[in-house]
Structure formats: structure tokens, C-alpha cells
Amino acid sequence: MGKGKSKAKRAAAHQFHSLVTYYPISNGNNLIGEFGWDGKAYHMDQWAAGVNQWAELVNGKYHAPYGDTDEMEAWTGDRTMWAAYTGKLGFQIDAWWTYLNLFDTPDYRNRGMEWVPYTTPASATGYTFGVLDFGGISSATAHPREAYELLKWMGWGAEGWQAKLDAYQDVETYADLPLYRQAIPCPITMDEAIWTEFQQSFYPTAQTRTYQSVFDPVNGEDLVTADEDTKYGKYFDDFFANCKNPIPFGDCQIPGFANFLDTSYRAVGDTLGVEDQVRIEGKNANDFAAELEQKAADANQAALAAAKEAYEMIGITLNY
């Protein structure tokens, strides 16, 4: 969340990742994936409600202009401007690490914005959540099992996270560009000691500190000042308390998800993607819901069948 101090005309919102596919999670009931996935099936009625509301807000000028548009040029004088760099946003939905590698840097601070994090709002039945990213293992590795164990250890293990925290705080080896300024995610582990060191080493806090802020060798000062603890600490503490119910990206959780997006949801040839048909052409998302739900279910079943067949070829039977 950024609060702009510029007197120039401001916009309410902008985002890096599409947010409407997550709308069912925060507004539905026991839905755990994009498009209202409940673990077995989609609930596109919830998705449609979100898309219609999103299009209404965007077209009502509650959203910053998109890049490379006449609207962006009229707003900023620069057609290629990125809305989050204008200093005129109310909030930006983005990857967590962009706080330290972009929005907390002097370049962005000097544009008149103060950034604090918020989790996505939710209804009484929905989830307040964070989005869980993923790691990968190369198919060319000669040690796939060891690679999996290392990935698991570095992601979920407290020891692995301690090793990462030590590296993130090494500002001598990485003096020109500290690792924490490159891409630092939140821990997956629920180990309280890891979370305390993570929070207090890199972010403001209103709690009594047991760890001092890491040093910023580029700017020659502590990364977090006492004044920032006072002004922003409560916001960060609240965020970290509420972000520990992660939801994976759909393609990391739901078999067939990527194929569904590519063939039925995104732009194909001269046909706009479904979201743009609602936003630009004024169509009603409810009119797409039943067909999309069927196509998504078909893609899921096809992917499950293909996986079962592939495993049968190596003598493994999948029980579903």
C-alpha cells in the first residue's frame, strides 16, 4: 500500500498479477484455488462476480492506466510509464520482494510515496491469504532425489531458512547489491524464531527488537530506522500475522490449469481474452461461467488421465 504525497492526479490501484482469478478465495466458502477451485471442482460463479466488479472498477477510473496506452500518456506524459513508478498510486498488488528491491529504495521513496503492506481483504467466509510461489528441479539433473530434498530443506526447513537468512544478511560479500535487495520471499516454515529474525532484520516492527536491522551498504545506513519502526512497524506486524495462509498459483496446484488458460481463457488469435472481453467489450462474465467451468474441468480430467497413463508406463499406479 503506498500513500502518495504528490499533488498530481492520482490513481487508486494497479497490479502486477491478475487478481480477479483469486476473488473466489477471499469471497467464497472453503475455496482454495484460482477460479474457485475447491480441491475437486471449480466454482466459476464466484469468479464471474469478481470479474464483473473488477471491470466496473477499472472502467470507473479506480485503476491506474495501463502501460502503452493513450490514457497513460495523458496521465503522465510518458506512454511507456509504469504506474507503480509514478508516485501517484493508492495501492499496488505485487510480488513481496518488490518492497525491498523497488519500493523501499531511495529512487521510489523520493517520488513521494510511503509503502506499507496489506494482505488481501476477505469476506466473513473467505480466506485472508498470501500467494505461494514455487521452486523447480531441472529434468537434466543427475540427482533428482537429492535436489528434491534440498529444495524441501531450503523451503520448509528451519535450518535451511537459517542458512538463507545468513546469506541475506551478508552485506560484505554482496556489498554492491545485497541479496535482500534482489529477491527475498517470506519464509514457508512456521518456525517462530525464523520469522522473528526475518521480520526484524529486514522490515519495520512495532515490537521490542531482539534483532537489529541489517546494514544497507549501498546507502551507508541501517536498512530500517527507528523512525520507520514507529511509523510503519504496526502495518508490517499485522501483515506478517495475516499472510500465513498461502494459496499456490493455479498451475502449481491444479492439473490441466495452464492448458485451460491457454486454450479457453487468454487471447486466442483475434479473440480477446475473457477478462478483456468483459472490461473492453462490455460483456457479462456470468455468460462465460458455465462454459469455462466445463472446459476447466475437462482440462483437469485430461491432465489426470495423461499423468495416470505416463506413470503406468513405469509401473506405478496412481489411485484416483
C-alpha positions in Angstrom: 0.0 0.0 0.0 1.5 3.3 -1.0 0.4 6.7 0.2 1.2 9.4 -2.4 2.3 12.9 -1.3 2.3 14.3 -4.8 -0.4 16.9 -5.6 -0.7 15.5 -9.2 -3.7 13.5 -10.1 -3.6 10.0 -8.5 -4.9 6.6 -9.3 -6.4 4.1 -6.8 -4.9 0.8 -7.8 -2.6 -1.1 -10.1 -1.2 -4.7 -10.0 1.5 -6.9 -11.4 -0.5 -10.1 -11.3 -4.2 -10.6 -12.3 -6.2 -10.5 -9.1 -9.7 -11.5 -10.2 -8.9 -15.2 -10.5 -8.3 -15.2 -6.7 -11.5 -13.3 -5.9 -13.4 -16.6 -5.1 -10.8 -17.5 -2.4 -11.3 -14.3 -0.5 -15.1 -14.1 -1.0 -16.3 -17.7 -1.3 -16.5 -20.5 1.2 -13.7 -23.1 1.6 -12.3 -22.4 -1.9 -8.6 -22.9 -2.1 -7.5 -22.1 -5.6 -7.9 -19.8 -8.6 -11.3 -19.6 -10.3 -12.9 -21.0 -7.1 -11.1 -24.4 -7.1 -12.2 -26.4 -4.0 -9.8 -29.3 -4.5 -12.0 -31.2 -6.9 -14.0 -28.7 -8.9 -14.2 -25.1 -9.9 -16.9 -22.5 -8.9 -17.0 -20.1 -11.8 -20.0 -18.2 -10.4 -17.7 -16.7 -7.8 -15.1 -15.9 -10.5 -17.8 -14.2 -12.6 -18.9 -11.9 -9.7 -15.3 -10.8 -9.2 -14.6 -10.2 -12.9 -17.7 -8.0 -13.3 -16.8 -6.0 -10.2 -13.2 -5.6 -11.4 -14.2 -4.4 -14.8 -16.6 -1.9 -13.3 -13.8 -0.5 -11.1 -11.3 -0.3 -13.9 -13.7 1.4 -16.3 -14.8 3.7 -13.5 -11.2 5.0 -13.3 -10.4 3.4 -10.0 -7.5 1.7 -11.6 -4.3 3.3 -13.0 -4.0 3.5 -16.8 -2.3 0.5 -18.4 1.1 0.9 -20.0 1.5 1.8 -23.7 -1.9 3.4 -23.8 -3.3 6.9 -24.7 -4.6 7.1 -21.1 -1.1 6.6 -19.6 0.4 9.2 -21.9 -2.4 11.7 -21.0 -1.9 10.9 -17.3 1.9 11.1 -17.0 3.2 12.4 -20.3 5.1 9.2 -20.8 3.3 6.4 -22.7 5.7 3.8 -21.5 5.5 4.7 -17.8 4.9 2.0 -15.2 2.1 3.1 -13.0 3.9 2.0 -9.8 6.8 4.4 -10.6 4.6 7.5 -10.9 4.3 8.2 -7.2 0.6 8.6 -7.6 -0.9 5.2 -6.6 -3.1 4.3 -3.7 -2.0 0.7 -3.7 0.0 -1.8 -5.8 -0.5 -5.5 -5.9 2.9 -7.1 -6.5 5.4 -9.8 -5.5 6.5 -9.4 -1.9 10.2 -8.9 -2.7 9.5 -5.8 -4.8 9.2 -3.9 -1.5 12.9 -4.2 -0.8 14.2 -4.2 -4.4 12.0 -1.4 -5.6 9.6 0.4 -3.3 11.9 0.8 -0.3 14.8 2.2 -2.4 15.5 6.0 -2.5 14.6 6.1 -6.2 11.0 5.2 -5.3 10.8 6.9 -1.9 11.9 10.2 -3.5 8.8 10.0 -5.7 6.7 10.9 -2.7 5.2 7.6 -1.7 5.3 5.7 1.6 4.8 1.9 1.2 3.3 -0.4 3.8 1.9 -3.9 3.2 -1.6 -5.2 3.5 -3.0 -8.7 2.9 -5.9 -9.1 0.5 -9.3 -8.2 2.2 -11.7 -11.1 2.6 -15.4 -11.7 3.4 -16.6 -13.5 6.5 -16.4 -16.9 4.8 -13.3 -16.2 2.6 -9.6 -16.6 3.3 -7.1 -13.9 4.0 -4.1 -15.3 2.2 -0.7 -14.9 0.6 0.2 -16.5 -2.7 2.7 -19.4 -2.5 5.3 -19.4 -5.3 7.3 -22.4 -6.3 10.7 -23.9 -6.8 11.8 -26.2 -9.6 14.1 -29.1 -10.3 15.9 -29.4 -13.7 15.0 -32.5 -15.6 18.7 -32.7 -16.6 19.9 -33.2 -13.0 21.8 -36.4 -12.3 20.5 -36.3 -8.7 16.7 -35.7 -8.7 16.1 -37.1 -5.2 18.8 -35.1 -3.7 17.6 -32.0 -5.5 14.1 -32.5 -4.1 15.4 -33.0 -0.6 17.5 -29.8 -0.9 14.6 -27.8 -2.2 12.3 -29.1 0.6 15.0 -28.3 3.2 15.6 -24.8 1.9 11.9 -24.1 1.7 10.2 -25.7 4.7 13.1 -26.5 7.0 14.1 -24.1 9.7 17.8 -25.0 9.2 17.5 -24.2 5.5 15.9 -20.9 6.2 18.6 -20.0 8.7 21.2 -20.6 6.0 19.2 -18.3 3.7 18.9 -15.6 6.4 22.7 -15.7 7.0 23.2 -15.2 3.3 20.7 -12.4 3.0 22.5 -10.6 5.9 25.9 -11.0 4.4 26.5 -7.4 3.2 30.2 -7.8 2.8 30.3 -10.4 0.1 27.3 -8.7 -1.6 28.2 -5.1 -0.8 27.3 -3.7 -4.3 23.9 -5.3 -4.4 22.8 -7.2 -1.2 20.9 -10.4 -1.7 17.9 -9.0 0.2 17.6 -6.2 -2.4 17.4 -8.9 -5.2 14.6 -11.3 -4.3 13.7 -12.2 -0.7 10.5 -14.1 -0.2 8.7 -14.7 3.1 9.5 -18.0 4.9 7.4 -21.0 4.4 8.4 -22.6 7.7 6.2 -21.7 10.7 9.3 -21.7 13.0 8.7 -18.6 15.2 12.5 -17.9 15.7 13.0 -17.8 11.9 10.0 -15.4 11.5 11.3 -13.1 14.2 14.7 -12.9 12.7 13.3 -12.5 9.2 10.9 -9.7 10.2 13.2 -7.7 12.4 16.3 -8.0 10.2 14.7 -6.5 7.1 11.5 -4.7 7.9 10.0 -2.2 10.4 8.4 -3.6 13.5 6.5 -2.1 16.5 7.6 -5.0 18.7 10.6 -4.7 21.1 13.5 -5.7 18.9 15.6 -8.7 19.6 17.4 -8.3 16.2 18.8 -5.1 14.8 18.1 -4.2 11.2 20.6 -5.3 8.7 23.0 -2.7 7.4 22.5 -1.2 3.9 26.0 -0.9 2.4 24.7 0.9 -0.7 23.2 3.8 1.2 25.5 3.6 4.2 22.9 3.3 6.9 20.7 0.7 8.6 18.0 -0.7 6.3 15.3 0.2 8.9 15.4 3.3 11.1 13.8 3.8 14.5 11.5 6.4 12.8 10.3 3.7 10.3 9.7 1.3 13.2 7.4 4.0 14.7 5.6 5.0 11.5 5.3 1.7 9.7 6.0 -1.1 12.3 2.4 -1.9 13.1 1.5 -2.3 9.5 4.3 -4.8 8.9 3.5 -6.7 12.1 -0.2 -7.0 11.1 0.7 -8.1 7.6 3.1 -10.9 8.8 0.5 -12.1 11.3 -2.1 -12.4 8.5 -0.2 -13.7 5.5 0.5 -17.3 6.7 -2.4 -19.0 4.9 -0.8 -19.4 1.5 -2.6 -20.3 -1.7 -0.5 -21.8 -4.6 -0.7 -20.5 -8.2 -3.2 -22.5 -10.1 -0.7 -24.1 -12.4 1.3 -25.3 -9.4 -1.8 -26.8 -7.7 -4.4 -27.9 -10.3 -3.6 -30.4 -13.1 -4.6 -29.0 -16.5 -4.8 -25.4 -15.3 -2.2 -24.0 -17.7 -3.8 -25.7 -20.7 -7.2 -24.3 -19.7 -5.8 -20.8 -19.6 -4.0 -21.1 -23.0 -6.9 -22.6 -24.9 -10.0 -21.1 -23.2 -9.2 -18.0 -21.1 -6.4 -16.0 -22.6 -6.5 -14.3 -26.0 -6.5 -16.7 -29.0 -5.9 -15.2 -32.4 -8.0 -12.1 -32.8 -10.3 -13.1 -29.9 -9.6 -11.1 -26.8 -9.1 -12.9 -23.5 -12.2 -13.4 -21.4 -11.2 -10.6 -18.9 -10.7 -8.1 -21.7 -14.0 -9.1 -23.3 -15.7 -8.1 -20.1 -13.6 -5.0 -19.5 -13.3 -3.7 -23.0 -16.3 -5.1 -24.9 -18.7 -4.8 -22.0 -19.7 -8.5 -21.9 -21.1 -10.1 -18.7 -18.8 -12.6 -17.0 -21.8 -14.7 -15.9 -22.4 -15.5 -19.6 -19.0 -17.3 -19.7 -19.2 -19.1 -16.4 -20.8 -22.4 -17.3 -18.7 -22.9 -20.4 -15.5 -22.0 -18.7 -16.3 -24.3 -15.8 -16.8 -27.2 -18.1 -13.7 -26.5 -20.1 -11.6 -26.2 -17.0 -13.0 -29.4 -15.6 -12.3 -31.2 -19.0 -8.7 -29.9 -18.9 -8.3 -31.1 -15.4 -9.6 -34.6 -16.2 -7.4 -34.8 -19.3 -4.3 -33.9 -17.3 -5.1 -36.5 -14.6 -5.7 -39.2 -17.3 -2.4 -38.3 -19.0 -0.5 -38.5 -15.7 -2.0 -41.9 -14.9 -1.0 -43.2 -18.3 2.5 -41.9 -18.0 3.0 -43.5 -14.6 1.6 -46.8 -15.7 4.4 -46.9 -18.3 6.9 -47.1 -15.5 4.9 -49.5 -13.4 3.3 -47.0 -11.0 -0.5 -47.0 -10.5 -2.0 -43.7 -9.4 -5.0 -44.2 -7.2 -7.5 -41.6 -8.3 
